[in-house]
Amino acid sequence: MNSALAAVIGLLLSIVLIIKKVSPVFSLMLGAVVGGLLAGWGLETTVAQMIGGVKDITPAIVRILAAGVLTGMLVKTGAASTIAHSIIKALGEKYIYLALALSAMILTGMGVFIDVAVITIAPIAIIMGNKLQLSKMKLLLAMIGGGKCGNILSPNPNTIIAAENFDAPLSSVMAAGIVPALIGLAVTVFVIIPLIPKEKPTSLEGEEAKGKEAKGDKARGDKVRDEEARGEEELPALWRSLLGPIVTIILLALRPIAGIVIDPMIALPIGGVLGIIATAKWRDTATCLTYGLEKMSGIAILLVGTGTLAGIIKASAIKDVLVGMLVGWSNGGTFMAPIAGALMSAATASTTAGATIASASFGEAIMAAGVTAVWGAAMTNAGATTLDHLPHGSFFHATGGSMGFSVSERLKLIPYETLVGFILTLGSIAMYFIIG
């Protein structure tokens, strides 16, 4: 069987298994085995290609584990909550959608996982939604949209892995996402959110027909208010919360600015440790490190699975097929990066897994088409935000649960989330043509 077709069958098998709630890691590994065997490579060669795929992304896995120090600090010291509270208070009720979106963008931009950022901000969104009688769908889209914007300019696993696979400086890939992220933020708040049809506003009281749900919301809202009253006094000051991420960004920026190379494996933990010290939470150091390692370990294990499938795809003729489809299309090679990112994010329902498979499998072909490493990584990363929210992934359920959505309610947001990702991708492509 043609190796390209075999790789596609292996990928489709992985998708089906993931949808059927089989472990994504084992689904991807089994898809890789099937793809290699169907290509006629034999078991030994198939395993060798799978291991080679994992080897290619091992340096990125190490850096991702190191990033757990910064993530743990932001979440467990209360720094993330402080930043979110400060933004929402500064912008006020009039600009609540902008405040929520900006909060999510900044938190993910600093290294907080997008689902954690949404969960962190959601209690505030619930309170403000009930107070101002706002649509729950619009509130959640504001947070998700802002988080997607932050995800393309952050030192999060998806950006780290894309930069690593394209051999591009992480800071440069992050910088390439700034303008598209700002465009995406503005379009999300002022264009996409207003597109959502009007619905009955969020209410703690509710109607009798929704009595149980209303009581649950009211109890949750009361609990959140109590926690807010107690918690704000315990949260660190804003400058203390920002110190760690700012130091990290400065250290990473030294490479393009001054030619001083400080690896993310060093810069990210330094920022995290300084953040713990600045917030005077050194007694919680073990808690921060444990939390960060737990979050990153799940990603690292997932990347092992994606690496095996990426090894099969990279060794197959699928990239040649994709190149052939784009031949004769003006600047067709340029679009390979975002298309690959979008397709792989749809397959895995994960930004990180999508960016991993796309960049590992198609990175060489993308650069061979004349795209620079930085913009290849940036456009692949942006493309991976397009369909990472599909129901067979954890992000769909984690974000829906943060606002008490049923599956049917959460499904209604998918077209709007996809539009946000599409705008981010278009913005990245446009910036490449302008300055790339």
Disulfide bonds with the S-S distance in Angstrom:
none
